Amino acid sequence: MGKHQKGIAIMCALIFLLPLLMCGCEKEWEPKKITDVNDLGGMRVGVNMGWAADYALTHRSDMELYRYDSTADLMMALNYNKVDAIATDDMSWVLMNKNSTGLVKVEPEIQKTGYVWYFRDKELCDQFNEFIAEFKKTDTYKEFREREDNFNDDYEQPEIELTGKGKTLRVAFDPTSYPRSFVKVGDTELYGFDGEQLKYFANEHDYQLEFIPSTGNDGMMGLQNGMYDVLGGYISVEFKDEAEKLGLFVSDTMDEGTLVFVQKLQDDITVDFDNLE
């Protein structure tokens, strides 16, 4: 066969193969459904980078973790089948579900988690731990847990008058973590589920509280350097080892939540990004 004939033969072969190659490139990856939360068989799972689910699932070898900077990025990845599922905490699931359609929470839960405060001083941390152990036996705490369990994006701050007249505790907190810790427009007071426990503790031990909205890095550095006495706001017990390595004292859990997988219920999901926290 001459050079010219060979060229024609190769061209014909390419023309024949091109549609097959294009089909292969355009074939969409089919997301899998979770049938066993303890064995995902290599599924792709999206998490918010540095959140509790990220820390809790990092050690698992039955999945590939994909970390995203924001919840919006996480939801987009799920919608466009870049991941099979996302993992998050139960309150974030409530907010996602409230502001989206086409999602389903996988049962059962992945695992329990808990929420804590960081302290600069061990004695103060021990004092808080003693308080919270007794507080969990009260009707006030029972009512608190009922409001958490029934949370549906409708957090209302209960009336907790701060009565302390003694030492002032400088409290750094994340102001963007609704409903566990947040601020209202024109106000710097700590609102949210996490703040309730600290306010009751301050009243019990005659402390005054100075609330300082902060970022994660600023809060950690400030606590280490003595600028703050307490740091909190959606801090999971999953971060405990890391905090203790930095010389911080981690409280016992104030209350517990769960980590869950979320998947698409239908082909596409819709998201109200303007209202998604």
N, C-alpha and C positions, 0 to 999 in steps of 0.2 A: 504494500500500500504506500502510495507517495505521500510526501509531506502535506500536500494540499488536501488529499483524501483523509489523512489522519486528523487534520484540523477540523474538517467538516464533521467527522465522527465524534470528536471531543465536544464540539459545539452542540451537536444533537443530544449527546448524553447530558450536558449541562442544562439544556432546555427541558429535558425530561425530568431531571432531578430538582430543578429550581422550585416548582410548586410544592414538592415534598419538603424541601428545606424551609420554605416559607411557612408551610403549615406547622412544621415543628417549632419554628420561632414564635408563631402566634398562638400556639396552644396555651391556654391559661392553666395556671397551677390550681388544682382543685383542693380547697381546704378540707381538712378532715374533722370529723366530729369526735369529741372526747367521750369515750365509753368507760374509762377508768382514770380517776383523778390521780391515782398513785403510779400510773404507768402510761405516759403519753406517747411512747413509741417513737420518739424523735420529732414530735410536732414542734412547730415554730410558735413561740409564745412571746407576746409583746408585754413590756412592763415600762412604767415610768422610771427613768434612771434615778437610782438612789432611794426609791421609795421602799416601803416594807416588803412588798412582793418581790422586788429585785433582790434584796438581801436574803429573803427566805428561800428563794428558788435557785440561787446561784450554785448551790452544791449539788443539785439534781442533774443526773446524767441522762435522763430519759427525755430531754427536751433541748431545743436550741433557744436561748434567750435573745431577744432583740430589744435593745434599750432605746427609749425615745425621750426627748427633752420635755415634751408637753403632752397633756392629755389629748389635745387636738391632733397632734401627730400620731398618737397611739390609735385614736379612733379612725383616722384616715387609713392607717396601715391595715386595720381590721377590715374596713370597708372594701379596700382594693385587694384583698386576699394576699397581702404581704406576710401575714401571720395567720395561724389557724385559730388562735384565741388570744385573749389578753388576761392578765392576772392583776387583781387590784384588791383593795380593802372594801368591806361591805358598805361603808358610807359613800365612798367614791362611786360604787356601783349604783347606789340610790340616785346620785346626781346624774350619772350617765344615763340611766334608764329614764329619769324624769325629763331629760332634755334630748332624748333620741327615740327612734323607733327601729324595730328590727333586731333587738338584742335579746339574749336569754342568758340567765345565770345558770351555770352548771351546778348540779347537785351530785354529791354532797360538797361541802366546803373543802378548801385545801387544808387549812389548819386554823387554829386559834391564834390570835395575837393580842397584845396588850399595849396600853399607852402609859407613858411615864413622864416624870420631870427630871431634869439634871440639876444637881446642886454643886456649888463650889466647896461647901463645908460638910464634912461627914456627920457632924452632930446635928446639923439642920436636916440633913437627909434622913437620919435615924428618927428624928422627931416627926417628920412627915410620915414616915412608914408606920410609926406607932399610931398616929392619928388616923391614917387611911384604913388600918386594920380594924379599928373600932367603928369608923364611919360606915364601913360596908355592912355593919349590923343594924343600921338605923333605917327608919321608914323613909327618911329623906333620900338615902341612897337607893332604896327600892324604887321610889318614884322617879329618880334620875335614870335608872336603868330602863324603866318602862318607857320614858320619853325617848331614850336612845333606840330601843328596839322598835319603836313605832315611828322613827324619824322618816319624814317624807318630804325633805327639802323645806321644812317649815319650822326651823329652830326659833324658839322664843326664850330669851334670857329670863330666868326667874328672878324675883326680887331678892337680892342678897346684899344687904346693907353692910358696908365695911365698917366695923366698929373698933378696930385695933388702934391703940394710942401709943404703942411701944416702938421698938426698933423697926426701921423701914427696910423692907426687902426689895431690891431692885430686880424686877422680873422682865427678862427679855423674852419675846415670843414672836412667832411667825404671824403676821397680820393678814395673811392671804389664804389661810387653810380652813375655810368654812366647811363644816360647822364646828370643828374642834377648837379653832382659835382664829379670830378675825376682829377687825375694828369696824365701826360705823363711820360714815362720812363726818368729818369735823370732830372726831373723838379719837382718843388714844387708849381708852379703856379696853381691856381684854374681854371679849365676848366669846362664847362657845362652851362646849361640853368640858374641855380641859380646864378652863378657868374656874368653873364652879367649885371643883374640889379644892383648888388653891385658896379661893376666897373663904371657904368654910374653915380651912386650916388656919388661915391668918386670924380670923375672928376667935378661934379656939385658943390661940396662943398670943393674942394681943399684938400681932404684927400689923404694921401699915404696909401697903403695897404700892410701889411705884412701877407703873406699866411702861415698857419701852419697846415699841414695835421694832423688829430687827430682821436680819436675814440669817440664814443658817451659819454661814462663815463668821459673820460678825458676832453672833450669839455665842458660838463656841470659843472664839478668841477672847471675847469679853469675859466669859465665865472663867477661863483659864487665867486671865490677867487681873481678875478682881474687880472688873467694871460692873459685873452683874453678880447677883447671888443665886438666881434661879433662871433656868432656861427651859422653855417648853413650846408646845404647839404642834400637835399631830406627830409627836415623837414616839415611834414604836419601840417596843422592847427588843425588836430584832437588831437594833443598833447598839445594844448594851455593851458588847465586847469592845467595839470600836471606841465608845465613849470612855470606858474604864481604862483603856490603854493610854488615853490622853490625860488621865489623872482625875477625871470627873466622877462624881458619885451619882449613881442611877437609882431612882426610887423604885419601890415595888409598884406593880401595875395599879393604876387608879381604877381602871375598868377594862373590860375585854371586848374585842371585836373578832372578826373573821377575815381571812383572805379567800378569795373566790376566783374561779375562772369564768370568763364571759365569752360567748361566741355569737355569731350571726344566726338569727332565726330565719332569715330570708336572704335573697340574692344581694340586696342592697340595704344599707341603713341610712337614715337621715339624722342629721345632728344639728341642733340649735347651738352653734358655737358661741353666740353672743351671751347665752345664759349658762354655758357649761363652765363650772368652776375648774 
